[in-house]
Amino acid sequence: MSNYLRKTSKNTKRTLQEMKDRGEKISMLTAYDYTMASIIDKAGIDVILVGDSASNVMAGNRTTLSITLDQMIYHAQSVVRAVKSAMVIVDMPFGACCGNPMKSLDAAVRVMQETGADAIKIEGGQEVSEDIKKILAAGIPVMSHLGLMPQSIHNYGNYAIRARNEKESEKLISDCLLVESLGVFGILLEKIPSHTATKISNMLKIPTIGIGAGSGVDGQVLVIQDVMGMNDEFSPKFLRRYADLHTVMSEATRHYIEDVKSVSFPNQSESY
């Protein structure tokens, strides 16, 4: 059995820091329900992110903006019940952390108290620095999310690569250094040039997790439905599918339909 599967204790922010310090890459996937979280936790994943991407892949919304704090708490509760080893990080949804530190703290406390998660993740840098400070002061671990920030999609106008020009790259680096100085335990970097992500990772003492940010970061995250090939309509350049569950499940469903209609299911051995 691989050493990566011999988990004897719960992963924490300290675990991730130790992994960065010794040069071991960090594996992260999203999960939004008990069954999926149980499977990937038992497989040895280091971190599970209860992402606001649940808005897209679980509820069918066009953006992440529609999901509420109550809905995020529901998904996180389901995941935490399943997890024995992985660190569980919960996204703060749109509007929960947006420049009102006391409101942000109240939302973060709810997440931690009602779900039993290990940490939260907040999109934004300097603009939400006071929110981050207030939450950290309450003893809640925070991961930052910079680069492409889906909650700001209406500002961007599209999901194009961020930090391609000098001004935006300088702002990204400045934000990374700022949130590190505030005390966040890690930064998720989404859809930025790989050379910029590598530069940032080498500058920072805290771990960086990438999605569409190349291999020079300290770890990788993907959405579980994308990794497992459940969504055959989403094919960004950074995605690698490790299974084709869309085909498997479609064929299984058709087979089930045929068996029901031909009365071959249930057979005698499947009946009481």
PLY file of the C-alpha trace (Angstrom):
ply
format ascii 1.0
element vertex 272
property float x
property float y
property float z
element edge 271
property int vertex1
property int vertex2
end_header
0.00 0.00 0.00
1.23 3.48 -0.88
2.47 5.64 1.99
-0.03 8.27 0.83
-2.87 5.92 1.81
-1.60 5.19 5.33
-3.45 8.00 7.07
-3.41 7.68 10.84
-4.67 11.14 11.81
-6.73 14.04 10.52
-5.02 16.43 8.16
-4.85 20.06 9.28
-3.28 23.28 8.06
-0.10 22.16 9.82
-0.10 18.98 7.72
-0.24 21.04 4.53
2.58 23.30 5.70
4.73 20.27 6.51
4.01 18.87 3.04
5.15 22.10 1.38
8.26 22.24 3.57
9.35 18.75 2.54
8.37 19.18 -1.11
5.41 16.78 -1.16
2.60 17.89 -3.46
-0.87 18.36 -1.95
-3.88 16.63 -3.51
-7.28 18.31 -3.27
-10.67 17.51 -4.79
-14.12 18.97 -4.26
-17.01 17.05 -2.74
-20.52 18.09 -1.83
-22.17 14.95 -0.44
-21.54 12.08 1.99
-21.05 9.29 -0.54
-18.54 11.07 -2.77
-16.63 12.46 0.21
-16.39 8.99 1.76
-14.99 7.49 -1.44
-12.24 10.06 -2.00
-11.35 10.27 1.69
-10.84 6.49 1.86
-8.76 6.71 -1.33
-6.33 8.99 0.49
-7.06 12.53 -0.74
-5.24 15.14 1.36
-7.87 17.87 1.28
-11.56 18.05 0.39
-12.94 21.41 -0.69
-16.66 21.95 -0.25
-16.68 24.43 -3.08
-19.29 26.97 -4.06
-19.02 25.15 -7.40
-21.86 23.12 -5.85
-23.97 25.93 -7.30
-23.02 24.72 -10.79
-22.56 20.96 -10.55
-25.17 20.14 -7.89
-27.86 22.76 -8.50
-27.36 23.54 -12.19
-26.89 27.28 -11.76
-24.99 29.24 -14.40
-22.61 30.83 -11.88
-21.48 30.28 -8.29
-23.28 33.42 -7.13
-26.64 31.72 -6.52
-25.64 29.41 -3.69
-26.47 30.57 -0.18
-24.70 30.25 3.15
-27.37 27.82 4.38
-26.86 25.65 1.30
-23.08 25.65 1.75
-23.53 24.61 5.37
-25.80 21.74 4.29
-23.25 20.44 1.79
-20.40 20.83 4.28
-22.29 18.95 6.98
-22.81 16.06 4.57
-19.11 15.96 3.68
-17.78 16.26 7.22
-19.90 13.30 8.36
-18.07 11.11 5.86
-14.48 12.25 6.35
-11.97 10.57 8.64
-8.60 11.79 7.33
-8.78 14.63 4.82
-8.77 18.27 5.82
-12.15 19.81 4.95
-12.24 23.41 3.72
-15.52 25.21 3.03
-16.01 28.05 0.56
-17.59 31.21 1.88
-20.32 31.94 -0.69
-20.90 35.15 -2.58
-21.89 37.99 -0.25
-20.74 36.29 2.94
-17.35 38.06 3.03
-17.47 41.34 1.16
-16.11 44.17 3.26
-18.19 43.90 6.41
-15.88 42.20 8.94
-18.53 41.51 11.59
-20.95 40.03 9.06
-18.09 37.95 7.66
-17.14 36.73 11.13
-20.72 35.75 11.90
-20.90 33.73 8.67
-17.54 32.06 9.29
-18.50 31.14 12.85
-21.72 29.57 11.58
-19.80 27.46 9.09
-17.34 26.21 11.68
-19.91 25.59 14.42
-22.61 24.01 12.29
-20.44 21.84 10.02
-17.36 20.80 11.99
-15.14 21.78 9.04
-11.43 22.49 9.49
-11.17 25.83 7.67
-12.86 28.25 5.30
-11.82 29.73 1.95
-12.40 33.35 0.96
-12.13 34.90 -2.50
-10.23 38.19 -2.67
-7.14 39.97 -1.41
-6.72 43.54 -0.22
-10.43 44.26 -0.65
-11.39 41.71 2.01
-8.30 42.06 4.20
-10.26 43.40 7.17
-12.68 40.49 6.93
-9.77 38.04 6.90
-8.18 39.72 9.92
-11.40 39.55 11.93
-11.96 35.88 11.11
-8.37 34.90 11.85
-8.53 36.76 15.17
-11.41 34.46 16.14
-9.17 31.42 15.62
-10.66 30.29 12.32
-8.12 29.07 9.70
-8.49 30.86 6.36
-7.34 29.92 2.86
-7.37 32.72 0.29
-8.52 32.38 -3.33
-6.86 34.65 -5.90
-6.40 34.84 -9.66
-9.65 34.07 -11.44
-12.33 34.50 -8.79
-15.66 33.08 -10.00
-17.67 35.18 -7.54
-16.43 38.25 -9.45
-17.43 36.90 -12.87
-19.72 39.85 -13.63
-16.77 42.20 -13.10
-14.54 40.15 -15.41
-17.16 39.48 -18.05
-15.66 36.07 -18.85
-13.63 33.19 -17.42
-10.42 34.09 -19.26
-6.93 33.67 -17.78
-6.15 36.33 -15.19
-2.86 38.17 -14.47
-1.69 38.10 -18.07
-0.77 41.78 -18.11
1.79 43.45 -15.88
-0.69 45.51 -13.85
-2.88 42.56 -12.97
0.12 40.36 -12.26
1.56 42.93 -9.88
-1.80 43.21 -8.09
-1.99 39.42 -7.75
1.51 39.16 -6.28
0.79 42.06 -3.92
-2.41 40.39 -2.74
-0.63 37.08 -2.19
2.04 38.71 -0.05
-0.60 40.66 1.86
-2.80 37.70 2.77
0.27 35.68 3.76
1.27 38.51 6.11
-2.24 38.51 7.58
-1.88 34.85 8.51
-3.81 32.78 5.97
-2.51 29.20 5.84
-2.65 28.82 2.06
-3.71 30.34 -1.24
-5.69 28.81 -4.09
-4.52 30.23 -7.43
-7.01 29.82 -10.27
-6.37 30.10 -14.01
-3.20 32.20 -14.12
-0.02 31.80 -16.20
2.10 28.93 -14.90
5.26 31.03 -14.66
3.45 33.54 -12.44
2.05 30.77 -10.23
5.51 29.23 -9.88
7.03 32.61 -9.01
4.38 33.20 -6.34
4.80 29.71 -4.88
8.55 30.22 -4.58
8.05 33.61 -2.91
5.62 32.37 -0.29
6.26 30.26 2.78
2.65 29.02 2.86
1.26 26.38 0.47
-0.30 27.26 -2.87
-2.95 25.12 -4.55
-3.51 25.53 -8.27
-6.34 24.99 -10.70
-5.25 25.91 -14.18
-2.02 27.31 -12.73
0.59 24.79 -13.92
2.73 22.37 -11.95
4.93 24.84 -10.05
2.43 25.26 -7.24
2.40 23.14 -4.07
-0.77 21.21 -4.89
-3.67 20.79 -7.28
-7.47 20.92 -7.01
-10.18 19.91 -9.45
-13.94 19.52 -9.29
-14.81 15.88 -8.61
-17.53 15.69 -11.30
-15.01 16.89 -13.88
-12.26 14.49 -12.75
-14.63 11.54 -12.87
-15.99 12.45 -16.29
-19.55 12.93 -15.10
-19.84 16.22 -16.97
-19.06 15.70 -20.66
-19.83 19.31 -21.62
-16.98 20.97 -19.67
-13.50 20.58 -21.15
-11.09 23.37 -20.12
-7.43 23.00 -21.00
-6.43 22.35 -17.38
-8.81 19.42 -16.87
-7.63 15.81 -16.95
-10.39 13.21 -16.72
-9.50 10.08 -14.77
-12.72 8.22 -15.53
-15.70 8.33 -17.89
-18.59 7.96 -15.49
-20.94 9.79 -17.84
-20.71 6.89 -20.29
-20.69 4.21 -17.57
-23.75 5.65 -15.82
-25.63 6.29 -19.07
-25.08 2.70 -20.22
-26.02 1.32 -16.80
-29.22 3.37 -16.80
-30.17 2.14 -20.29
-29.46 -1.45 -19.22
-31.67 -1.00 -16.15
-34.50 0.43 -18.28
-34.27 -2.54 -20.65
-34.33 -5.04 -17.79
-37.35 -3.42 -16.17
-39.34 -3.28 -19.40
-38.46 -6.87 -20.36
-39.29 -8.07 -16.83
-35.83 -9.57 -16.44
-35.45 -7.45 -13.32
-36.17 -8.46 -10.68
-35.57 -12.17 -11.23
-36.47 -14.94 -8.85
-33.28 -14.61 -6.80
-33.92 -10.88 -6.37
-37.46 -11.39 -5.09
-38.74 -12.24 -1.60
0 1
1 2
2 3
3 4
4 5
5 6
6 7
7 8
8 9
9 10
10 11
11 12
12 13
13 14
14 15
15 16
16 17
17 18
18 19
19 20
20 21
21 22
22 23
23 24
24 25
25 26
26 27
27 28
28 29
29 30
30 31
31 32
32 33
33 34
34 35
35 36
36 37
37 38
38 39
39 40
40 41
41 42
42 43
43 44
44 45
45 46
46 47
47 48
48 49
49 50
50 51
51 52
52 53
53 54
54 55
55 56
56 57
57 58
58 59
59 60
60 61
61 62
62 63
63 64
64 65
65 66
66 67
67 68
68 69
69 70
70 71
71 72
72 73
73 74
74 75
75 76
76 77
77 78
78 79
79 80
80 81
81 82
82 83
83 84
84 85
85 86
86 87
87 88
88 89
89 90
90 91
91 92
92 93
93 94
94 95
95 96
96 97
97 98
98 99
99 100
100 101
101 102
102 103
103 104
104 105
105 106
106 107
107 108
108 109
109 110
110 111
111 112
112 113
113 114
114 115
115 116
116 117
117 118
118 119
119 120
120 121
121 122
122 123
123 124
124 125
125 126
126 127
127 128
128 129
129 130
130 131
131 132
132 133
133 134
134 135
135 136
136 137
137 138
138 139
139 140
140 141
141 142
142 143
143 144
144 145
145 146
146 147
147 148
148 149
149 150
150 151
151 152
152 153
153 154
154 155
155 156
156 157
157 158
158 159
159 160
160 161
161 162
162 163
163 164
164 165
165 166
166 167
167 168
168 169
169 170
170 171
171 172
172 173
173 174
174 175
175 176
176 177
177 178
178 179
179 180
180 181
181 182
182 183
183 184
184 185
185 186
186 187
187 188
188 189
189 190
190 191
191 192
192 193
193 194
194 195
195 196
196 197
197 198
198 199
199 200
200 201
201 202
202 203
203 204
204 205
205 206
206 207
207 208
208 209
209 210
210 211
211 212
212 213
213 214
214 215
215 216
216 217
217 218
218 219
219 220
220 221
221 222
222 223
223 224
224 225
225 226
226 227
227 228
228 229
229 230
230 231
231 232
232 233
233 234
234 235
235 236
236 237
237 238
238 239
239 240
240 241
241 242
242 243
243 244
244 245
245 246
246 247
247 248
248 249
249 250
250 251
251 252
252 253
253 254
254 255
255 256
256 257
257 258
258 259
259 260
260 261
261 262
262 263
263 264
264 265
265 266
266 267
267 268
268 269
269 270
270 271
